[in-house]
């Protein structure tokens, strides 16, 4: 089972290592202001939004457009998206509060706990299916359409009823029927759980149709050792079933965890959109262009973090820089140059993550990386002066690292190779000259 609310063919699995200059981006773009607006004081939403924004440079145009469809659906049906997210959280929290653990040494404990967790999971899955039945017709995106179709297909009333019946049977209210063989030293081996016999037939049929002989052994009420032996035999018989149910719990739990993570991004988009709507600040879906097309044009673009910090809409700007590779922004001090550039950087990150951007319209080519270099005020954490710190950050962006690999090439004018040769081999140099 997959949610597929971030990618059309795979789960959202952000890399453990985000861009090496993450801290610079967050500081220069004041990115945490945006993330806090998306999170609405929820640490999990904050973390997912951070990963989605900073890993967006890996997305291609098709992925961005796919994700935009889903965000649009969410903006049209915010209450449904929030309810789906709440159900995923309910399932995960319910599992966390249970005492079930796959690491238990006793199969009977594993089985009992797995049954209780699966019952709770089935209740949540039924709610998800009911939500799909009620709201699927209001969604148009490929992501939500596929999710609802999967819920309706996989979790029909018949399927859920059969799961409930199996879980009730696995409580073994009428005891456990096992088969076993005798191994070396008359030790029991090949324990196998068997399906219980049918209900006891009528007394007439029981008299007329005698089955094979059965032997019964009963232990005394206070025979603790005998009780432990029987418990051990029971655990060996139900071990395979207990492990199978435990794996089912893990499988369904992973689905809920992925559903929660992917919905978290879309809930974050809803939170941010609500904030911008209250400020009267515009938002639009960008037109992403393939890398190398040299496209950059927009209208009404503003620094979304500035608007969020001030609590009001701010003046937007327009630009048409298609076909240009270098822009120099000039103007008076405090004239808005930094905010203008910060707005472009934020919009680029927002576009490549698949969400809306803070503009009236925005079209830009994709970028494989985004770098910033804003001034830093001196503070106690600096290990050198401001100039050295500035040069160090520029070097990290532009120079890269040395490969320490020797390659053949023409001598440089500054290498003094010929001078050294004449100094070390003067005789050979004179002979060659003659």
N, C-alpha and C positions, 0 to 999 in steps of 0.2 A: 504494500500500500504506500502510495506517495501523494503528497499534497500538490506539488508542482505549481506553487504560487510565486516562484521566483525565476525558475528556468523551465523551458518547455519539455525538457527530457532528463532532468536530474534534480537532486535535492540541493538546497542552499547549504553549502558547506564552505564557509569562508576560510581562507588559509590561516593557520595559526600566527604567521608572521605577516602583519600588514605593512604598508610602505615604511621603509627605514626612517623616513623623515616625518612620520606621523605627528610627533609632538610639534614640529615646526608648522605643519599645516594647521593643526588645531589652534596654535597660538596666533599665527598670522591671520588666519581667516576667521578667528573668534568662533570656531566651529562648535565649541561646547554650548554656545548660546542656542544654536540651531538644534543640537542634539537634545538639550534639556526641554525645548519646546515640543519635540517629537515624543520624548519620554514621559512628560507630565508626571515627574517624580517617581517613575518606575525604573529601577536599575536595569532590569532585564531589557526593557524597551530601549533604553539608552545604549546598552551594549550592542544590541542587534542593529540599531540605526547607525552606530559608529562603524561597524563592520561592513554594512551594506554600502555606505557612502564611500569609505576608503578603499573598498575592493572593486568599486564600479569601473575603474579604469580597465579592468579585464573583460568587460562586457562588449559584445559586438552589437551592431545595429538591430539585428533580429531579436536579441535578448531584451534590449531596451524597449522596443516596441511591444514585445510580449508582456513585459512588466507594466508598461503604461496602460495597456488594456485593463489589467487587473486593478490598478490604482483607480482608474476611471470607474470601474464597477463598484469599488469600495466607496468612492465619493457619492455615488448614486444610491448606495444601500449601506450607509454607515452603521445602522443599528444591527443589521444582520451580521456584518463582519465582526463587530464587537461581541455579539453573542457567540459566534463560532470560536473566537479567541477565549472567551470566558469558559466555554465547555472544554477546550483543550487544557486550560489551567486547572479546571476542576478535576479532570482525570489524573493529571500529574500530581496534584496536591493530595488527592485521595490515595494514590499509590505511596506517596512519601509518608503519609500518616499511618499506613498499615504496618503491621509487624512482620509482614512476609519478607523472607530473604532467601535467595537462591543458594546462599552459602550455608544454609542449615545442614546439619549432619543427619537429620532424620527425614526420610522421604515422606512420612505421614505429616510432618509439620510443613514441608514444602507443598505438599498436595493441598492441605487444608488452606494455607495462606493463598496459594495460587487460585483456588476456587473462589475465595472471597474477593480477590482483586479482579478476577475475570468477570465476576458478577457486576462489580462496580463499573468496569470498562464497558460491558454490554449495555448498561443503563445509559452511559454517556454516548456510546455509538448510536443507540436508538434515538437519542435527542438530536444528534447530528443528522441522522437520516430523516427525521421528521422535519428538521430545518430545511434540508435539501428538497423534500417534497413540497414544502410550503413556499419556498422562495426561488427555486431554480429558474423559473420562467422570467425572473426580473434581471437575471445576469446574462451578459453577452460575451464576456471575455473567454478565451480558450481555457485559461487556468481554472476559473471558477466553474465553468461548464463541465470540465473533466472531473473536477473534485466532486461535484454534486452527482454526476453520473456514476462515479465509482461508489459513493456512499449508497445510492439507491440500488445498485446492482449487487454489491457485496453484502449488504445488511438488510435484506428483506425481512418481513415479519416471520416468514417460514424459517429462515436461517436462524434468526435470533431465538425463536421458540425451540428449535432443535438444540441450540447451544445451552439454553436454560435446562432442557431435559437431561442432556449429558452431564452438566454440572451437578444436577440433583442426584443423578445416579452415582456419580463419583463420590458422594458423601458416604456411600456404603451403609445406609441405614439398616439394611438387613444382613450386614456382615460382608465379608470378603471371600470370594470363591477363588482359590488358587490351585494350580497344579504344580507338581514338583517331581523330581526323580531322585533316586538314591545314587550317591556318588561314592568315591572311595571312603572306606571307614563308615559306611552308612550315613554319611553327611548328606544333607539335602542339597540339591543343585538344580539348575534350570527352572527356577521359580517363574511362574507365569500367571498373570492375572487373567481370569476367565469371566465371560459374561454370565451374570446370574441366571439360574434356572427360571423358567416361566413360573408364573404364580401357581400355587398348589392346586391341582385339579380337585374335582368333587370326590366325595368319599367312595362312591360307587366305582368311578374310573380308577381310583387309587387301589381298590381291592382287586379289580379285574385285571389291571395292567401293572403287574409288579416289575420294577426295574431291577438292575443289577444290585447285588447286596451292598449295603453301605455300613461302614463301621464308624462308631462315634467314640471319642475320647474326651472326657471332661476333667478339667483340673480343679483342684479344691479352691475354695474362695480365698484362702490365705497362702496359696502356693505362689509366692512372689517370683521365685526362679522360673516356674513354669509360665507365668504371665509374661516375663521378660523374653522367654524363648518364643512364645507366640507372637509377641510384638515385633521381634526381630524377623520372624518368618513373614509377617504381614508387610513390613517395610521392604523386604527383598522382593516381594511379589508386586508391590505397587510402585517400585522404583522407576521403571520405564515410563509409566503414566505420569508420575510426579514430575519427572524431567521434561516430558513433552509439554505439560501444562506450564511449567516454569518458562520454557522457551517461548510459548505462546504469549505469556505475559510480557516478556522482554520485547517481542516483535511488535505487539500492539503499543507498548509504551514508547518505543522508538517512533512510531507513527505519530502519536500525540505530541511528542517532543518536537518533531520536525514541523508538524502543523502549527504548534505554538510559535516556533521560531519564525516561520515564514509569514504567519499572520501578524506577528509583532511588527514587522516592517510596515505592513499596510495599516495597522492601528496607529503607528507613529505618523504615517502620512495623514491620516484623519485628524490626529491631534494638531499637527502643524497647520493643516488647512483651516481648521476651526479658529486657530489663533489669528491667522492672516485675515480671515473673513471678518473677525471682530475689529481688526485694525483698518478694514477697508483697503487692504493691500492686494494688488492683483496677483494672480498665479495662472500659469499656462503650461501646456505640455509642449516640450521642445521638439524640434525636428532634427534628430541626430543624422549626421552625414558621415560617410566612410572616411577612415583615416587617409590623409593626403589630398583631400578635396579643397583645402584652403577656404573653408566656409566659416564666417563669423559675422552674423548680423542679428540685431535685436532691437526691440523698442520697449520703452517703459521698464528697463532693467534697473533694479535697486538692490542695495545691500540688505538682504533679509535679516541678518543678525543685528544691523543697526535699527531696523524697524522694530524688531522684537525687543531690543534693549530700551528704545525710547518709548515703546508702547503706542506708536502711531505710524501712519504711512509716511514714507519719505519720497523725495523727488526722484523720479526715474530718469534714465538716459537712453539715448538711441545711438546706434553705430552700424555702419555698413563697411566691413573690412574684408569682404570676399576677395580672395586672390592675394592678400597681403600676408607677409610672414613676419613683419616687425612693426610694432606700434610704439610711439613715444608720446606719453601723456604729459602735457605741461599745463601750468596754471599757477595762480596765486596760492600762497600758503592758506591752509584751512579751506581750500576751494572744493574739496571733495574728491581729489585724485585717488587717495588711498581707498576710500569707500567704493569708488567706481571700479577699481581693479579688484577689490575684494568681492564685489558683487559678481564680476565675471567668473572668478575662481569658484565661488559658491555655486553659481548656476551650472558651471561645467560638471562639478561633482554631483549635483542634484540630477542633472540630465543623464549622466552615465550610470547612475544608480537606478534609473527608471521611474523616478518620481517627477512631479511637476516642478517648475522653476519659478523664481520670483521675478517675473517680467510679464509684459503684455504679449510679446512673442519673442521666440529665441530659436535660432538655428545655428548649429556649430558642428564642425567635424570632431570626431572622437580623438582623444589623446591617450597615449599609452602611459603618460605620467603627468603629474601637475606639481610644479615647484613654486615656492614663494620665498621672497627675501625682503622682510620688513625690518625696520630698525628696532634694536633692542635698547632699552634703558639700562644703565649700569646698575648692577645689584651685587650683593655679597657673594652670590654663587659663581660669579665670573672668575675664571682662573687667569685671565689676562685682560689687556685693555680692549676698548670697544673696536678699534681698528683691527686688531688681531682676531677678535671674535667674528667680525664681519667677513674678513678674508677667509677664515676657516669655513664659514657656512657657504660662501661662494665656491670655494674649492670643492667642498663635498658635493655640490650640485653639478659643477662643470668638469672637473679634472678627472674624476674616477680614480682608479687605483692602478698601480704598475703591475704588469704581468711577470716581470723579471725573466723574460724570455729573450734570448739573444737571436737576432736575425741578421742575415747578410745584407749589406747595402753599401752605397758609395760613402767614402769618408766625408765627414763634415769639415767645413773650413775651420771650425774651432777645436778640432780634435788633435791637432799638432802631430798627426801620424807621420808625415814626411820628415819633420824636424827630428823626431825621436829616432827614426830609421837612420838618418845621416849621422846623428850623434853616436849611435851604437855601432853602426857598420860603416865607418868612414872610408875604408879601403874599397869596399864593394861599390860604394857610391861614386868614387872617383873613376873606377874602371868603367862603370856604366856610362858615366858622362863622356869619357873618351870615345 
